[in-house]
Amino acid sequence: MQASMAGWGSGLLGVLIFSGSLPATRVALSGFNPMFLTSARAVVAALLGIALLLVLRQARPERHDVISLLIVAAGVVVGFPLLTALALQHVTAAHSIVFIGLLPLATALFGMLRGMERPKPLFWVFSCTGSAAVGAYALSQSADLSLKGDLLMLAAVIVCGFGYAEGGALSRRLGGWQVISWALALSLPVMGTLALLTWPDSLTGIEMPAWVGLGYVSIFSMLVGFIFWYRGLAIGGIAGVGQLQLLQPFFGLMLASLLLHEPVSSTMLLVTSLVVGCVAGAKRFA
């Protein structure tokens, strides 16, 4: 029981950190193109991850773990950041909540396939209900529709769910921060080359908000958040803890209310209450 609660607590911290990822990406895109933003955030995080591995003298992963680490890198280091950055050129951050609401379901499905987890039938009822609630709320709040943007976000959800499930399963052997650090290290040659090829012509015209956005997605979204997230998935269960992502859009809206003084509607409070209930139900039957 203590391990389960620790897993859910660690996963919740990860979700809180991830809540600022899409808004920060949108801000960073005001100064950087999607390819450079994706590669630069990976390079910064990889250098930090490699430093952690060296300072703490971590042993190299086994040869049979390399494929899993490459899957993690393809899903969460390259795939999700790049696809969302491209999508956010066509849709708003608010509209993207529709697809973030599908991410817990995708993570649970891949967790069942890759993590050999078998949640109870009622788990899927709560998971689908929570995903539908988030999607319906997001659609009601956004009139921006773009087929290209929607397809890019759907692809992002699929690759991210795969990366989350694979990393969560691998974290049981290697540890959460070790998994994301090794995945980042493996991606460094490719992402470093891409960063150099897409380097902006000039850095002088890039305003401070874009730099702040780049810093956030590089340090927190790409590394720190995963330290808590993969630990949570490993000890609390991929399918169950993955449902915490249903809360991510609402954490982002609450942060906007506190920091930007944006209004919080009664509908949002109602949907949030429903989602919290679905997360609690999914936890019970995971």
Disulfide bonds with the S-S distance in Angstrom:
none
